[in-house]
Amino acid sequence: MNTTPEHNERIAQMTFGSVYPHYVTKVEKKGRTTDELHQVIEWLTGFDEQQLKQFIDEKATFKTVFAKANLNPNAHLIKGVICGYRIEDIENTLTRQVRYLDKLVDELARGRKMEKILRE
């Protein structure tokens, strides 16, 4: 399934702060912690908790967040299906990076061991 230009633009313009509370709710509902969520986000993007808060306060879009991110060199190891899209087949770089984050949050919520989530 290929993403459309409209889909890619919608993801680019979505604010990190509008999605972040859903990540928190998802992982906490499954017995994981916000600290674990932050560890996963920091592994992927290089951003610590303070930087994430700044993005939320600034209402930064995913486009802005990932433009400033120092993506983990092992991010390409994140594979699978998320929201009906096979991650490794997504051609748009930004959309693929956002789906990396979604996949990591899903794995955390599903109780996967942190070593596996962080591709160690």
C-alpha positions in Angstrom: 0.0 0.0 0.0 1.5 3.3 -1.1 1.0 6.6 0.8 -0.5 9.5 -1.1 1.0 13.0 -1.3 -2.0 14.2 0.7 -1.4 11.5 3.4 2.3 12.5 3.6 1.5 16.2 3.9 -1.1 15.5 6.6 1.6 13.7 8.6 4.1 16.4 8.0 1.8 19.1 9.3 0.5 17.1 12.4 1.9 18.5 15.6 4.0 16.3 17.9 2.1 17.7 20.9 -1.3 16.5 19.5 0.0 12.9 19.2 2.2 12.7 22.3 -0.6 12.4 24.8 -2.0 9.4 22.8 1.5 7.7 23.0 1.5 8.3 26.8 -2.0 6.9 27.2 -1.3 3.9 25.1 1.8 2.8 26.9 0.5 3.6 30.4 -2.7 1.7 29.8 -0.6 -1.4 29.0 1.5 -1.0 32.2 4.5 0.7 30.7 5.9 4.0 32.0 6.4 7.5 30.5 10.1 7.1 31.3 10.2 4.0 29.0 8.4 6.0 26.3 10.9 8.8 26.6 13.8 6.2 26.4 12.3 4.9 23.1 11.8 8.3 21.6 15.3 9.4 22.6 16.8 6.2 21.1 15.0 7.0 17.8 15.4 10.8 17.6 18.1 11.8 20.1 15.7 14.1 21.9 15.5 14.1 25.7 12.4 14.8 27.8 13.2 18.5 28.0 13.5 18.8 24.2 10.2 16.9 23.8 8.5 19.4 26.1 9.9 22.2 24.1 8.5 20.8 20.9 5.1 20.4 22.5 5.2 23.9 23.9 6.2 25.3 20.5 3.5 23.2 18.7 6.2 21.8 16.4 5.1 19.7 13.5 6.5 16.2 12.8 8.2 17.8 9.9 10.1 20.2 12.2 10.8 17.5 14.8 12.3 15.0 12.4 14.2 17.7 10.5 16.0 18.4 13.8 16.3 14.8 14.9 19.5 12.8 14.9 17.9 9.5 13.7 19.4 6.4 15.2 21.6 4.5 12.7 19.7 1.3 13.5 16.3 2.8 12.7 16.2 1.0 9.4 15.9 -2.2 11.4 12.4 -1.2 12.4 10.1 -3.3 10.2 6.5 -4.4 10.1 3.1 -3.1 9.5 1.7 0.0 11.1 -1.6 1.7 10.3 -1.9 -0.6 7.3 1.4 0.4 5.8 4.5 -1.8 5.6 7.2 0.5 7.1 10.1 -0.6 4.9 8.0 0.1 1.8 7.1 3.7 2.6 9.0 5.9 0.1 8.4 9.3 1.8 11.2 9.7 4.3 9.3 11.8 6.9 6.3 9.5 6.8 8.5 6.4 7.3 10.3 8.1 10.2 6.9 9.0 11.9 5.8 5.4 11.4 9.1 4.2 13.0 8.0 6.1 16.1 4.5 4.7 15.9 5.9 1.1 15.6 8.2 1.6 18.6 5.4 2.9 20.7 3.2 -0.1 19.7 6.0 -2.5 20.6 6.4 -0.9 24.0 2.7 -1.0 24.6 2.6 -4.7 23.6 5.2 -5.5 26.3 8.1 -6.3 24.1 11.5 -6.2 25.9 13.3 -3.0 25.8 16.5 -4.6 24.3 14.4 -5.8 21.3 12.6 -2.5 20.9 15.9 -0.6 20.8 17.3 -3.1 18.3 20.3 -4.1 20.5 
